[in-house]
Amino acid sequence: MNAPLLQLSGLRVGFRGADDVLTHVDLELADGQVCGLIGASGSGKSLLARALIGLLPAAAELRGGLVHWRGQMLPPDEIAPLRGREIAYVFQDAAASLHPLRRIQDQLREALAVHAPELDSAAADGRIAEALRDVGMEADPRWLRAYPHQLSGGQRQRLMLALTLLPKPALLVADEPTSALDPVLARRVCELLVAATRARGMALLLISHDLPRVAEYCERVYQLTDGCLQVASLTDSNGATVAASGATPESAGPSLAAQALSLSYQPARRWPWSRTPPSVVEGLSLSLAPGERLAVVGSSGSGKSTLARGLLGLMPVLSGRVDWFGRSLSELESRQLRRWRRRVQMVFQDPYRTLDPLQRVDRMLFEALSFAPTPPAAGQQLDRALALLREVGLDEAALRRYPSQFSGGQRQRLAIARALACEPEVLICDEATSALDPAVQAQILDLLDSLATLRGLALLFISHDLGAVARLCQRLLVMDQGRAVETGPVASLLANPQSPALRALVAALPAG
């Protein structure tokens, strides 16, 4: 009988001065096997995965247990030579894993130079083209010369998958690789990962909080609960049924509006003889009434996040206009615009890059509260900060911690709390719940629903989660290739999608 590719026996991991987070973890993974690892946000899934590759956080320590690789005991100091070449890791946050100042092609070539130095230039280019095709991306010079921030979230994640496939590893550990992707791309990525294991004899450990998605592709699923690992039951993997929200509130004037808006990443000012830059968003119009909840959906790269940045005045406008509360954004003086900024807040898709890693949570919230319409006095700051934390489901202990000490889901809740501190009238959520497990996601959706109802908060909810959209929003706008292709009430559009883009999203939902 062949030995397992990877075997963990009695693994214990904890943080200095605290109890074990992982207690006597046992796990086996055979060559070519597809296994899932599920658990709630903060359960220790990523901590376990990092222990496998010897990249535990500085404050964490391996307290016991054995790791065997291909039947041989693997001491912690011998893991590093396997990392990248034999054991590849796809982090949850692709943007933080890519160098922001290096072009895509340079990062691909560097990965091969480190992990496959025996390849000559022609062979390396062929390997890169093959890996890119495997993840649904062509070796297009236009985006190979781009920087990571110029790609969509889905494109960055696919690029990370290509980087890990380049050395042809024996084991791929994928930490929430689809949590921030639309259903079409999530299904494509999962199918890619499974196909890669079959074609290359590669094992896969798929980490997620999405049990239906994991159950669809994995031969065995482990569940992490209270630090203990057990084989999960797949009989209760169906998702919860969601219902559409109530009627749209009567609108006085729109809080936020766009008219024939076209946006581009190229500078708005250019030489008269320069070629007209391509539009990322083209001719799009929308309006958002006070208290209304409008969802924007579309596949990865359709322009959803670019639209959000354009509505905030963070993108060059090629044509059209953006109005805030009846005033054109371009007509506001810089001083007035600074005052109005607090009225329209955004919760970005990526909490890793939007929270200062060196700023403690209490200082972060105190700073945000200083921009509220009525900033609290020094003696009231703590109470206001605690109230914000409770709203998003965090406790008082969070005040004395840094962002790196939270899970991905907890970090997103901190980002939402910071946005709410300014008491905005419009909240733009760019995939704000995509990285959360279902239980935490439901809490955040309930919070946003109550805010929109009780405070008259207008909500622009960008998502690929049609269940969350149906639960929270009244109207739906579907984007495809930078254009609005369908709009109307959520319930009727989801029941009878007309555009190919929306039909593809509905068809890509997990079975069951």
Residue, then its C-alpha position, 0 to 999 in steps of 0.5 A: m500500500n502506497a503511503p499518503l502524499l501528506q499526513l498530519s498526526g496530532l497537529r497542535v497550533g496556538f498563539r503565544g500566551a493563549d490556548d491551542v487554536l488547533t487541537h490534535v488535528d489528523l489529516e490524510l491526502a493521497d496523490g491526485q485526491v481532491c479534499g475540502l476543508i470547511g469551517a466558519s470564519g475564524s475557525g483556524k482554516s487558514l492557520l492550518a493551511r499555513a502550518l502545512i507550508g511553514l508560514l505561520p504568523a509570527a505570534a503563532e507556534l507549532r506545539g506538537g504533532l507530526v507531518h509526513w510527506r510521501g511517507q517520510m517525516l518532515p521536520p519544520d525546518e525542511i518544509a521551505p525547500l518544498r514550498g512553491r515547487e512541491i507544495a503550492y499555495v493560493f492565498q485568499d487575497a490575490a491582490a496582497s500576494l502580487h507585487p503591486l509595482r511589477r508587471i504581470q509578465d515579470q512576476l510570471r517569469e520570476a516564479l519560473a526562475v525560482h522554481a524551475p531554473e532548468l527551463d530556457s527562455a523558450a520553454a519558460d514562455g511555453r510553460i507560462a502560455e500553458a498555465l494561462r490557458d489552463v486558467g482561462m487567460e490568453a497570453d495577451p501582451r496588453w494585460l501581460r504588461a499591466y500591473p495587478h491593480q489594473l486587473s479585476g479581482g477575478q483576473r488577479q485570482r486566476l493569475m495567482l492560480a497560473l503562478t502556482l501551476l507553473p512549477k507543476p507541484a504535487l499538492l495545491v493548497a487553495d485558501e478560499p480561491t473562489s470566495a470573492l468570485d462571481p458564480v460563473l468564474a467560481r465554477r470555472v476555477c473549481e473545474l480548473l482545479v479538479a481538472a488539473t489534479r486529474a491531468r497532472g496527478m496533483a492533489l488538491l486541498l480546497i479551503s472554503h466556507d461554502l459547503p455546497r461548492v466544496a461538496e460538489y467537487c471534493e471526494r472527502v470534506y473535513q470540517l474544522t470546529d472548535g479546533c478539532l477536525q472531523v469528516a463532514s457530512l455532505t447530506d445537509s449541504n443545500g443552501a438556505t432559501v432566501a427571499a426578496s426584500g420589500a417594496t422600494p421606498e418612494s423617492a424624492g430625488p436620487s442620492l446618487a445618479a449616473q448619466a451616460l457614464s463612460l470611464s477609463y483607466q487612461p488619463a482623462r487629459r491627453w494630447p489631441w492626437s492621442r488614440t481615444p482610450p478604451s472605455v471600461v464602463e460605457g454609456l451607463s446610467l443609473s439612479l439610487a433613491p434615499g433608502e433604496r437598495l440597488a444591486v449590481v451584478g456581472s461576471s468578473g471583469s464586467g466593470k462592476s468595481t470600476l463603476a463603483r470607483g467612478l461613482l466615488g469620483l476615483m476614476p477619470v470620466l471620459s463622458g457623462r456625469v455623476d450626481w450626488f444629492g442633485r449636484s454634479l460631482s465635477e462641479l463641487e469645489s475641492r473643499q466642499l467635496r471633502r465635506w461631502r465625502r463622508r456622505v458616500q462611503m465605500v466598503f471595498q472587496d479587499p479588507y487586507r488592503t483597506l485596513d492599516p496593518l500598523q493601526r490598532v482597531d480602537r485608533m482606526l475607529f476613533e479616526a473614522l468617528s472624527f469625520a462624523p457629522t457630530p464627532p464624539a468628545a474624547g470621553q465618548q469615543l470608546d462607547r461609540a467605537l464599541a457600539l460599532l463593533r457590536e453592530v458588526g458582530l465583534d466584541e470589546a477585545a477587538l479594540r486592542r488588536y491589529p488587523s493581522q490578528f483577525s480572520g478575513g471575515q472579521r477584517q471585512r466586518l471591521a471595514i464595514a464598521r469604519a465606513l458606518a462611523c461617518e454616518p453616511e447616507v449612501l453606502i457602496c458595498d463592493e463584494a463586501t460579503s463575498a469572503l464571509d462564511p454563510a453565518v457571518q454573511a447573514q448577519i452582515l446582510d441583516l445589518l445592511d437591511s436594517l440600516a437601509t430601513l431605519r436610517g434611510l441609507a441608500l445602498l449600492f450592493i455590488s455582488h456575484d452572490l444572487g442569494a444575497v442580492a435577492r435577500l437584500c435588494q429591490r432592484l437589479l442592474v446587470m453588467d456585461q463588458g462595461r455596459a448595463v444589459e438588463t435592469g428591473p425588480v430583483a424577483s422578476l429578473l431572477a425568475n426570468p433572466q433575459s440577458p446571456a450574462l444573467r442567465a450564465l450567473v443563474a446557471a452557474l449556481p451550485a447544484g442543490 
